[in-house]
Amino acid sequence: MRQINCRKCIHFYITWDEKNPYGCKYFGFKTKLLPSITVYKSSGEPCKAFKSKDNTPPTDGGSFPKYI
C-alpha cells in the first residue's frame, strides 16, 4: 500500500494544539499522527478524501492588470 502524504492534501493543516499538531479539514479532526494514518487505523482503508494541492491553477503573481 502506498502511504498518502497529507502534507500535499488541500484538507491538511497544522494546528496550534501541542498534543494534536495535525488536522484534517475534510473529516474535522486533529491528531498526533498524520491524518491519513489515523484514517487507515480507524477504517482499514486508505484515505478517500485526499485531494492534491497540485491541482490548483498557476497564478501570474497578482490580480492587477499589467500595463505596457
mmCIF file of the N, C-alpha and C atoms, coordinates in Angstrom:
data_MODEL
# 
_entry.id   MODEL 
# 
loop_
_atom_site.group_PDB 
_atom_site.id 
_atom_site.type_symbol 
_atom_site.label_atom_id 
_atom_site.label_alt_id 
_atom_site.label_comp_id 
_atom_site.label_asym_id 
_atom_site.label_entity_id 
_atom_site.label_seq_id 
_atom_site.pdbx_PDB_ins_code 
_atom_site.Cartn_x 
_atom_site.Cartn_y 
_atom_site.Cartn_z 
_atom_site.occupancy 
_atom_site.B_iso_or_equiv 
_atom_site.pdbx_formal_charge 
_atom_site.auth_seq_id 
_atom_site.auth_comp_id 
_atom_site.auth_asym_id 
_atom_site.auth_atom_id 
_atom_site.pdbx_PDB_model_num 
ATOM 1   N N  . MET A 1 1  ? 0.841   -1.184 0.000   1.00 0.00 ? 1  MET A N  1 
ATOM 2   C CA . MET A 1 1  ? 0.000   0.000  0.000   1.00 0.00 ? 1  MET A CA 1 
ATOM 3   C C  . MET A 1 1  ? 0.879   1.237  0.000   1.00 0.00 ? 1  MET A C  1 
ATOM 4   N N  . ARG A 1 2  ? 0.546   2.200  -0.837  1.00 0.00 ? 2  ARG A N  1 
ATOM 5   C CA . ARG A 1 2  ? 1.257   3.464  -0.908  1.00 0.00 ? 2  ARG A CA 1 
ATOM 6   C C  . ARG A 1 2  ? 0.692   4.396  0.170   1.00 0.00 ? 2  ARG A C  1 
ATOM 7   N N  . GLN A 1 3  ? 1.594   4.970  0.969   1.00 0.00 ? 3  GLN A N  1 
ATOM 8   C CA . GLN A 1 3  ? 1.147   5.875  2.026   1.00 0.00 ? 3  GLN A CA 1 
ATOM 9   C C  . GLN A 1 3  ? 0.796   7.238  1.439   1.00 0.00 ? 3  GLN A C  1 
ATOM 10  N N  . ILE A 1 4  ? -0.310  7.795  1.879   1.00 0.00 ? 4  ILE A N  1 
ATOM 11  C CA . ILE A 1 4  ? -0.762  9.098  1.412   1.00 0.00 ? 4  ILE A CA 1 
ATOM 12  C C  . ILE A 1 4  ? -0.015  10.182 2.182   1.00 0.00 ? 4  ILE A C  1 
ATOM 13  N N  . ASN A 1 5  ? 0.520   11.157 1.459   1.00 0.00 ? 5  ASN A N  1 
ATOM 14  C CA . ASN A 1 5  ? 1.237   12.265 2.076   1.00 0.00 ? 5  ASN A CA 1 
ATOM 15  C C  . ASN A 1 5  ? 0.253   13.408 2.339   1.00 0.00 ? 5  ASN A C  1 
ATOM 16  N N  . CYS A 1 6  ? -0.206  13.509 3.566   1.00 0.00 ? 6  CYS A N  1 
ATOM 17  C CA . CYS A 1 6  ? -1.190  14.531 3.938   1.00 0.00 ? 6  CYS A CA 1 
ATOM 18  C C  . CYS A 1 6  ? -0.685  15.944 3.673   1.00 0.00 ? 6  CYS A C  1 
ATOM 19  N N  . ARG A 1 7  ? 0.611   16.138 3.754   1.00 0.00 ? 7  ARG A N  1 
ATOM 20  C CA . ARG A 1 7  ? 1.174   17.478 3.558   1.00 0.00 ? 7  ARG A CA 1 
ATOM 21  C C  . ARG A 1 7  ? 0.915   18.010 2.150   1.00 0.00 ? 7  ARG A C  1 
ATOM 22  N N  . LYS A 1 8  ? 0.563   17.133 1.235   1.00 0.00 ? 8  LYS A N  1 
ATOM 23  C CA . LYS A 1 8  ? 0.268   17.540 -0.137  1.00 0.00 ? 8  LYS A CA 1 
ATOM 24  C C  . LYS A 1 8  ? -1.234  17.603 -0.414  1.00 0.00 ? 8  LYS A C  1 
ATOM 25  N N  . CYS A 1 9  ? -2.043  17.489 0.636   1.00 0.00 ? 9  CYS A N  1 
ATOM 26  C CA . CYS A 1 9  ? -3.502  17.480 0.507   1.00 0.00 ? 9  CYS A CA 1 
ATOM 27  C C  . CYS A 1 9  ? -4.081  18.846 0.880   1.00 0.00 ? 9  CYS A C  1 
ATOM 28  N N  . ILE A 1 10 ? -5.110  19.264 0.161   1.00 0.00 ? 10 ILE A N  1 
ATOM 29  C CA . ILE A 1 10 ? -5.739  20.559 0.445   1.00 0.00 ? 10 ILE A CA 1 
ATOM 30  C C  . ILE A 1 10 ? -6.474  20.575 1.783   1.00 0.00 ? 10 ILE A C  1 
ATOM 31  N N  . HIS A 1 11 ? -6.802  19.425 2.334   1.00 0.00 ? 11 HIS A N  1 
ATOM 32  C CA . HIS A 1 11 ? -7.544  19.342 3.591   1.00 0.00 ? 11 HIS A CA 1 
ATOM 33  C C  . HIS A 1 11 ? -6.646  19.336 4.831   1.00 0.00 ? 11 HIS A C  1 
ATOM 34  N N  . PHE A 1 12 ? -5.353  19.171 4.629   1.00 0.00 ? 12 PHE A N  1 
ATOM 35  C CA . PHE A 1 12 ? -4.399  19.071 5.741   1.00 0.00 ? 12 PHE A CA 1 
ATOM 36  C C  . PHE A 1 12 ? -4.074  20.458 6.295   1.00 0.00 ? 12 PHE A C  1 
ATOM 37  N N  . TYR A 1 13 ? -3.917  20.537 7.625   1.00 0.00 ? 13 TYR A N  1 
ATOM 38  C CA . TYR A 1 13 ? -3.465  21.777 8.249   1.00 0.00 ? 13 TYR A CA 1 
ATOM 39  C C  . TYR A 1 13 ? -2.703  21.484 9.530   1.00 0.00 ? 13 TYR A C  1 
ATOM 40  N N  . ILE A 1 14 ? -1.895  22.450 9.939   1.00 0.00 ? 14 ILE A N  1 
ATOM 41  C CA . ILE A 1 14 ? -1.156  22.369 11.191  1.00 0.00 ? 14 ILE A CA 1 
ATOM 42  C C  . ILE A 1 14 ? -1.965  23.130 12.238  1.00 0.00 ? 14 ILE A C  1 
ATOM 43  N N  . THR A 1 15 ? -2.150  22.527 13.398  1.00 0.00 ? 15 THR A N  1 
ATOM 44  C CA . THR A 1 15 ? -2.935  23.151 14.465  1.00 0.00 ? 15 THR A CA 1 
ATOM 45  C C  . THR A 1 15 ? -2.017  23.843 15.471  1.00 0.00 ? 15 THR A C  1 
ATOM 46  N N  . TRP A 1 16 ? -2.598  24.567 16.392  1.00 0.00 ? 16 TRP A N  1 
ATOM 47  C CA . TRP A 1 16 ? -1.859  25.193 17.488  1.00 0.00 ? 16 TRP A CA 1 
ATOM 48  C C  . TRP A 1 16 ? -1.858  24.286 18.713  1.00 0.00 ? 16 TRP A C  1 
ATOM 49  N N  . ASP A 1 17 ? -2.501  23.155 18.619  1.00 0.00 ? 17 ASP A N  1 
ATOM 50  C CA . ASP A 1 17 ? -2.608  22.218 19.730  1.00 0.00 ? 17 ASP A CA 1 
ATOM 51  C C  . ASP A 1 17 ? -1.340  21.365 19.811  1.00 0.00 ? 17 ASP A C  1 
ATOM 52  N N  . GLU A 1 18 ? -0.583  21.515 20.881  1.00 0.00 ? 18 GLU A N  1 
ATOM 53  C CA . GLU A 1 18 ? 0.679   20.790 21.023  1.00 0.00 ? 18 GLU A CA 1 
ATOM 54  C C  . GLU A 1 18 ? 0.482   19.275 21.096  1.00 0.00 ? 18 GLU A C  1 
ATOM 55  N N  . LYS A 1 19 ? -0.631  18.834 21.660  1.00 0.00 ? 19 LYS A N  1 
ATOM 56  C CA . LYS A 1 19 ? -0.894  17.401 21.792  1.00 0.00 ? 19 LYS A CA 1 
ATOM 57  C C  . LYS A 1 19 ? -1.394  16.771 20.490  1.00 0.00 ? 19 LYS A C  1 
ATOM 58  N N  . ASN A 1 20 ? -2.032  17.560 19.651  1.00 0.00 ? 20 ASN A N  1 
ATOM 59  C CA . ASN A 1 20 ? -2.560  17.090 18.364  1.00 0.00 ? 20 ASN A CA 1 
ATOM 60  C C  . ASN A 1 20 ? -2.193  18.110 17.279  1.00 0.00 ? 20 ASN A C  1 
ATOM 61  N N  . PRO A 1 21 ? -0.954  18.056 16.799  1.00 0.00 ? 21 PRO A N  1 
ATOM 62  C CA . PRO A 1 21 ? -0.473  19.110 15.902  1.00 0.00 ? 21 PRO A CA 1 
ATOM 63  C C  . PRO A 1 21 ? -0.969  19.059 14.453  1.00 0.00 ? 21 PRO A C  1 
ATOM 64  N N  . TYR A 1 22 ? -1.594  17.957 14.039  1.00 0.00 ? 22 TYR A N  1 
ATOM 65  C CA . TYR A 1 22 ? -2.046  17.830 12.654  1.00 0.00 ? 22 TYR A CA 1 
ATOM 66  C C  . TYR A 1 22 ? -3.559  17.728 12.585  1.00 0.00 ? 22 TYR A C  1 
ATOM 67  N N  . GLY A 1 23 ? -4.137  18.256 11.506  1.00 0.00 ? 23 GLY A N  1 
ATOM 68  C CA . GLY A 1 23 ? -5.582  18.208 11.373  1.00 0.00 ? 23 GLY A CA 1 
ATOM 69  C C  . GLY A 1 23 ? -6.034  17.935 9.953   1.00 0.00 ? 23 GLY A C  1 
ATOM 70  N N  . CYS A 1 24 ? -7.272  17.480 9.843   1.00 0.00 ? 24 CYS A N  1 
ATOM 71  C CA . CYS A 1 24 ? -7.910  17.238 8.552   1.00 0.00 ? 24 CYS A CA 1 
ATOM 72  C C  . CYS A 1 24 ? -9.208  18.039 8.517   1.00 0.00 ? 24 CYS A C  1 
ATOM 73  N N  . LYS A 1 25 ? -9.293  18.989 7.601   1.00 0.00 ? 25 LYS A N  1 
ATOM 74  C CA . LYS A 1 25 ? -10.495 19.811 7.476   1.00 0.00 ? 25 LYS A CA 1 
ATOM 75  C C  . LYS A 1 25 ? -11.680 19.002 6.933   1.00 0.00 ? 25 LYS A C  1 
ATOM 76  N N  . TYR A 1 26 ? -11.388 18.029 6.083   1.00 0.00 ? 26 TYR A N  1 
ATOM 77  C CA . TYR A 1 26 ? -12.447 17.225 5.479   1.00 0.00 ? 26 TYR A CA 1 
ATOM 78  C C  . TYR A 1 26 ? -13.193 16.404 6.530   1.00 0.00 ? 26 TYR A C  1 
ATOM 79  N N  . PHE A 1 27 ? -12.433 15.688 7.364   1.00 0.00 ? 27 PHE A N  1 
ATOM 80  C CA . PHE A 1 27 ? -13.052 14.845 8.381   1.00 0.00 ? 27 PHE A CA 1 
ATOM 81  C C  . PHE A 1 27 ? -13.272 15.577 9.697   1.00 0.00 ? 27 PHE A C  1 
ATOM 82  N N  . GLY A 1 28 ? -12.643 16.735 9.866   1.00 0.00 ? 28 GLY A N  1 
ATOM 83  C CA . GLY A 1 28 ? -12.877 17.558 11.050  1.00 0.00 ? 28 GLY A CA 1 
ATOM 84  C C  . GLY A 1 28 ? -12.267 17.025 12.330  1.00 0.00 ? 28 GLY A C  1 
ATOM 85  N N  . PHE A 1 29 ? -11.028 16.550 12.272  1.00 0.00 ? 29 PHE A N  1 
ATOM 86  C CA . PHE A 1 29 ? -10.380 16.089 13.496  1.00 0.00 ? 29 PHE A CA 1 
ATOM 87  C C  . PHE A 1 29 ? -8.918  16.517 13.537  1.00 0.00 ? 29 PHE A C  1 
ATOM 88  N N  . LYS A 1 30 ? -8.353  16.491 14.753  1.00 0.00 ? 30 LYS A N  1 
ATOM 89  C CA . LYS A 1 30 ? -6.935  16.760 14.995  1.00 0.00 ? 30 LYS A CA 1 
ATOM 90  C C  . LYS A 1 30 ? -6.320  15.493 15.566  1.00 0.00 ? 30 LYS A C  1 
ATOM 91  N N  . THR A 1 31 ? -5.018  15.282 15.294  1.00 0.00 ? 31 THR A N  1 
ATOM 92  C CA . THR A 1 31 ? -4.376  14.048 15.706  1.00 0.00 ? 31 THR A CA 1 
ATOM 93  C C  . THR A 1 31 ? -2.878  14.234 15.917  1.00 0.00 ? 31 THR A C  1 
ATOM 94  N N  . LYS A 1 32 ? -2.272  13.285 16.653  1.00 0.00 ? 32 LYS A N  1 
ATOM 95  C CA . LYS A 1 32 ? -0.823  13.277 16.859  1.00 0.00 ? 32 LYS A CA 1 
ATOM 96  C C  . LYS A 1 32 ? -0.100  12.815 15.604  1.00 0.00 ? 32 LYS A C  1 
ATOM 97  N N  . LEU A 1 33 ? -0.709  11.873 14.897  1.00 0.00 ? 33 LEU A N  1 
ATOM 98  C CA . LEU A 1 33 ? -0.136  11.297 13.683  1.00 0.00 ? 33 LEU A CA 1 
ATOM 99  C C  . LEU A 1 33 ? -0.656  12.056 12.467  1.00 0.00 ? 33 LEU A C  1 
ATOM 100 N N  . LEU A 1 34 ? -0.100  11.776 11.307  1.00 0.00 ? 34 LEU A N  1 
ATOM 101 C CA . LEU A 1 34 ? -0.684  12.340 10.092  1.00 0.00 ? 34 LEU A CA 1 
ATOM 102 C C  . LEU A 1 34 ? -2.112  11.808 9.964   1.00 0.00 ? 34 LEU A C  1 
ATOM 103 N N  . PRO A 1 35 ? -3.049  12.648 9.551   1.00 0.00 ? 35 PRO A N  1 
ATOM 104 C CA . PRO A 1 35 ? -4.443  12.209 9.458   1.00 0.00 ? 35 PRO A CA 1 
ATOM 105 C C  . PRO A 1 35 ? -4.653  10.951 8.616   1.00 0.00 ? 35 PRO A C  1 
ATOM 106 N N  . SER A 1 36 ? -3.878  10.778 7.555   1.00 0.00 ? 36 SER A N  1 
ATOM 107 C CA . SER A 1 36 ? -4.062  9.578  6.720   1.00 0.00 ? 36 SER A CA 1 
ATOM 108 C C  . SER A 1 36 ? -3.756  8.302  7.497   1.00 0.00 ? 36 SER A C  1 
ATOM 109 N N  . ILE A 1 37 ? -2.834  8.377  8.436   1.00 0.00 ? 37 ILE A N  1 
ATOM 110 C CA . ILE A 1 37 ? -2.515  7.206  9.272   1.00 0.00 ? 37 ILE A CA 1 
ATOM 111 C C  . ILE A 1 37 ? -3.673  6.916  10.222  1.00 0.00 ? 37 ILE A C  1 
ATOM 112 N N  . THR A 1 38 ? -4.234  7.963  10.803  1.00 0.00 ? 38 THR A N  1 
ATOM 113 C CA . THR A 1 38 ? -5.376  7.806  11.703  1.00 0.00 ? 38 THR A CA 1 
ATOM 114 C C  . THR A 1 38 ? -6.577  7.228  10.952  1.00 0.00 ? 38 THR A C  1 
ATOM 115 N N  . VAL A 1 39 ? -6.821  7.713  9.742   1.00 0.00 ? 39 VAL A N  1 
ATOM 116 C CA . VAL A 1 39 ? -7.928  7.195  8.930   1.00 0.00 ? 39 VAL A CA 1 
ATOM 117 C C  . VAL A 1 39 ? -7.705  5.715  8.631   1.00 0.00 ? 39 VAL A C  1 
ATOM 118 N N  . TYR A 1 40 ? -6.481  5.349  8.259   1.00 0.00 ? 40 TYR A N  1 
ATOM 119 C CA . TYR A 1 40 ? -6.186  3.948  7.943   1.00 0.00 ? 40 TYR A CA 1 
ATOM 120 C C  . TYR A 1 40 ? -6.357  3.052  9.170   1.00 0.00 ? 40 TYR A C  1 
ATOM 121 N N  . LYS A 1 41 ? -5.880  3.518  10.326  1.00 0.00 ? 41 LYS A N  1 
ATOM 122 C CA . LYS A 1 41 ? -6.018  2.718  11.547  1.00 0.00 ? 41 LYS A CA 1 
ATOM 123 C C  . LYS A 1 41 ? -7.484  2.564  11.960  1.00 0.00 ? 41 LYS A C  1 
ATOM 124 N N  . SER A 1 42 ? -8.295  3.581  11.682  1.00 0.00 ? 42 SER A N  1 
ATOM 125 C CA . SER A 1 42 ? -9.710  3.541  12.071  1.00 0.00 ? 42 SER A CA 1 
ATOM 126 C C  . SER A 1 42 ? -10.561 2.705  11.128  1.00 0.00 ? 42 SER A C  1 
ATOM 127 N N  . SER A 1 43 ? -10.296 2.837  9.828   1.00 0.00 ? 43 SER A N  1 
ATOM 128 C CA . SER A 1 43 ? -11.171 2.194  8.853   1.00 0.00 ? 43 SER A CA 1 
ATOM 129 C C  . SER A 1 43 ? -10.562 0.978  8.159   1.00 0.00 ? 43 SER A C  1 
ATOM 130 N N  . GLY A 1 44 ? -9.231  0.872  8.205   1.00 0.00 ? 44 GLY A N  1 
ATOM 131 C CA . GLY A 1 44 ? -8.573  -0.219 7.495   1.00 0.00 ? 44 GLY A CA 1 
ATOM 132 C C  . GLY A 1 44 ? -8.400  0.055  6.012   1.00 0.00 ? 44 GLY A C  1 
ATOM 133 N N  . GLU A 1 45 ? -8.770  1.250  5.563   1.00 0.00 ? 45 GLU A N  1 
ATOM 134 C CA . GLU A 1 45 ? -8.664  1.640  4.167   1.00 0.00 ? 45 GLU A CA 1 
ATOM 135 C C  . GLU A 1 45 ? -7.905  2.945  4.047   1.00 0.00 ? 45 GLU A C  1 
ATOM 136 N N  . PRO A 1 46 ? -7.232  3.165  2.912   1.00 0.00 ? 46 PRO A N  1 
ATOM 137 C CA . PRO A 1 46 ? -6.547  4.446  2.722   1.00 0.00 ? 46 PRO A CA 1 
ATOM 138 C C  . PRO A 1 46 ? -7.550  5.595  2.634   1.00 0.00 ? 46 PRO A C  1 
ATOM 139 N N  . CYS A 1 47 ? -7.096  6.776  2.946   1.00 0.00 ? 47 CYS A N  1 
ATOM 140 C CA . CYS A 1 47 ? -7.961  7.961  2.938   1.00 0.00 ? 47 CYS A CA 1 
ATOM 141 C C  . CYS A 1 47 ? -8.533  8.199  1.547   1.00 0.00 ? 47 CYS A C  1 
ATOM 142 N N  . LYS A 1 48 ? -9.835  8.351  1.481   1.00 0.00 ? 48 LYS A N  1 
ATOM 143 C CA . LYS A 1 48 ? -10.510 8.589  0.202   1.00 0.00 ? 48 LYS A CA 1 
ATOM 144 C C  . LYS A 1 48 ? -10.761 10.076 -0.041  1.00 0.00 ? 48 LYS A C  1 
ATOM 145 N N  . ALA A 1 49 ? -10.421 10.925 0.930   1.00 0.00 ? 49 ALA A N  1 
ATOM 146 C CA . ALA A 1 49 ? -10.662 12.358 0.809   1.00 0.00 ? 49 ALA A CA 1 
ATOM 147 C C  . ALA A 1 49 ? -9.461  13.112 0.264   1.00 0.00 ? 49 ALA A C  1 
ATOM 148 N N  . PHE A 1 50 ? -8.342  12.438 0.023   1.00 0.00 ? 50 PHE A N  1 
ATOM 149 C CA . PHE A 1 50 ? -7.133  13.107 -0.439  1.00 0.00 ? 50 PHE A CA 1 
ATOM 150 C C  . PHE A 1 50 ? -7.371  13.833 -1.751  1.00 0.00 ? 50 PHE A C  1 
ATOM 151 N N  . LYS A 1 51 ? -6.980  15.113 -1.763  1.00 0.00 ? 51 LYS A N  1 
ATOM 152 C CA . LYS A 1 51 ? -7.051  15.916 -2.981  1.00 0.00 ? 51 LYS A CA 1 
ATOM 153 C C  . LYS A 1 51 ? -5.773  16.744 -3.038  1.00 0.00 ? 51 LYS A C  1 
ATOM 154 N N  . SER A 1 52 ? -5.006  16.527 -4.079  1.00 0.00 ? 52 SER A N  1 
ATOM 155 C CA . SER A 1 52 ? -3.689  17.137 -4.198  1.00 0.00 ? 52 SER A CA 1 
ATOM 156 C C  . SER A 1 52 ? -3.754  18.654 -4.325  1.00 0.00 ? 52 SER A C  1 
ATOM 157 N N  . LYS A 1 53 ? -2.812  19.328 -3.677  1.00 0.00 ? 53 LYS A N  1 
ATOM 158 C CA . LYS A 1 53 ? -2.675  20.771 -3.814  1.00 0.00 ? 53 LYS A CA 1 
ATOM 159 C C  . LYS A 1 53 ? -2.167  21.140 -5.201  1.00 0.00 ? 53 LYS A C  1 
ATOM 160 N N  . ASP A 1 54 ? -1.585  20.187 -5.902  1.00 0.00 ? 54 ASP A N  1 
ATOM 161 C CA . ASP A 1 54 ? -1.008  20.441 -7.220  1.00 0.00 ? 54 ASP A CA 1 
ATOM 162 C C  . ASP A 1 54 ? -2.048  20.727 -8.295  1.00 0.00 ? 54 ASP A C  1 
ATOM 163 N N  . ASN A 1 55 ? -3.318  20.519 -8.006  1.00 0.00 ? 55 ASN A N  1 
ATOM 164 C CA . ASN A 1 55 ? -4.372  20.760 -8.999  1.00 0.00 ? 55 ASN A CA 1 
ATOM 165 C C  . ASN A 1 55 ? -4.787  22.222 -9.092  1.00 0.00 ? 55 ASN A C  1 
ATOM 166 N N  . THR A 1 56 ? -4.152  23.081 -8.305  1.00 0.00 ? 56 THR A N  1 
ATOM 167 C CA . THR A 1 56 ? -4.509  24.492 -8.343  1.00 0.00 ? 56 THR A CA 1 
ATOM 168 C C  . THR A 1 56 ? -3.917  25.133 -9.595  1.00 0.00 ? 56 THR A C  1 
ATOM 169 N N  . PRO A 1 57 ? -4.667  26.019 -10.252 1.00 0.00 ? 57 PRO A N  1 
ATOM 170 C CA . PRO A 1 57 ? -4.148  26.644 -11.464 1.00 0.00 ? 57 PRO A CA 1 
ATOM 171 C C  . PRO A 1 57 ? -3.002  27.601 -11.138 1.00 0.00 ? 57 PRO A C  1 
ATOM 172 N N  . PRO A 1 58 ? -2.035  27.739 -12.029 1.00 0.00 ? 58 PRO A N  1 
ATOM 173 C CA . PRO A 1 58 ? -0.939  28.668 -11.769 1.00 0.00 ? 58 PRO A CA 1 
ATOM 174 C C  . PRO A 1 58 ? -1.427  30.106 -11.787 1.00 0.00 ? 58 PRO A C  1 
ATOM 175 N N  . THR A 1 59 ? -0.808  30.927 -10.978 1.00 0.00 ? 59 THR A N  1 
ATOM 176 C CA . THR A 1 59 ? -1.175  32.350 -10.944 1.00 0.00 ? 59 THR A CA 1 
ATOM 177 C C  . THR A 1 59 ? -0.076  33.166 -11.596 1.00 0.00 ? 59 THR A C  1 
ATOM 178 N N  . ASP A 1 60 ? -0.430  34.367 -12.035 1.00 0.00 ? 60 ASP A N  1 
ATOM 179 C CA . ASP A 1 60 ? 0.563   35.228 -12.674 1.00 0.00 ? 60 ASP A CA 1 
ATOM 180 C C  . ASP A 1 60 ? 1.204   36.174 -11.655 1.00 0.00 ? 60 ASP A C  1 
ATOM 181 N N  . GLY A 1 61 ? 0.926   35.958 -10.384 1.00 0.00 ? 61 GLY A N  1 
ATOM 182 C CA . GLY A 1 61 ? 1.556   36.761 -9.346  1.00 0.00 ? 61 GLY A CA 1 
ATOM 183 C C  . GLY A 1 61 ? 0.707   37.899 -8.828  1.00 0.00 ? 61 GLY A C  1 
ATOM 184 N N  . GLY A 1 62 ? -0.487  38.093 -9.358  1.00 0.00 ? 62 GLY A N  1 
ATOM 185 C CA . GLY A 1 62 ? -1.323  39.167 -8.851  1.00 0.00 ? 62 GLY A CA 1 
ATOM 186 C C  . GLY A 1 62 ? -2.574  39.331 -9.683  1.00 0.00 ? 62 GLY A C  1 
ATOM 187 N N  . SER A 1 63 ? -3.498  40.136 -9.189  1.00 0.00 ? 63 SER A N  1 
ATOM 188 C CA . SER A 1 63 ? -4.749  40.323 -9.900  1.00 0.00 ? 63 SER A CA 1 
ATOM 189 C C  . SER A 1 63 ? -4.840  41.679 -10.602 1.00 0.00 ? 63 SER A C  1 
ATOM 190 N N  . PHE A 1 64 ? -3.808  42.499 -10.452 1.00 0.00 ? 64 PHE A N  1 
ATOM 191 C CA . PHE A 1 64 ? -3.826  43.813 -11.086 1.00 0.00 ? 64 PHE A CA 1 
ATOM 192 C C  . PHE A 1 64 ? -3.479  43.684 -12.566 1.00 0.00 ? 64 PHE A C  1 
ATOM 193 N N  . PRO A 1 65 ? -4.064  44.533 -13.406 1.00 0.00 ? 65 PRO A N  1 
ATOM 194 C CA . PRO A 1 65 ? -3.733  44.468 -14.833 1.00 0.00 ? 65 PRO A CA 1 
ATOM 195 C C  . PRO A 1 65 ? -2.289  44.902 -15.062 1.00 0.00 ? 65 PRO A C  1 
ATOM 196 N N  . LYS A 1 66 ? -1.677  44.322 -16.063 1.00 0.00 ? 66 LYS A N  1 
ATOM 197 C CA . LYS A 1 66 ? -0.291  44.683 -16.403 1.00 0.00 ? 66 LYS A CA 1 
ATOM 198 C C  . LYS A 1 66 ? -0.325  45.770 -17.457 1.00 0.00 ? 66 LYS A C  1 
ATOM 199 N N  . TYR A 1 67 ? 0.380   46.838 -17.194 1.00 0.00 ? 67 TYR A N  1 
ATOM 200 C CA . TYR A 1 67 ? 0.444   47.954 -18.133 1.00 0.00 ? 67 TYR A CA 1 
ATOM 201 C C  . TYR A 1 67 ? 1.710   47.879 -18.953 1.00 0.00 ? 67 TYR A C  1 
ATOM 202 N N  . ILE A 1 68 ? 1.588   48.308 -20.194 1.00 0.00 ? 68 ILE A N  1 
ATOM 203 C CA . ILE A 1 68 ? 2.767   48.272 -21.084 1.00 0.00 ? 68 ILE A CA 1 
ATOM 204 C C  . ILE A 1 68 ? 3.514   49.581 -21.002 1.00 0.00 ? 68 ILE A C  1 
# 
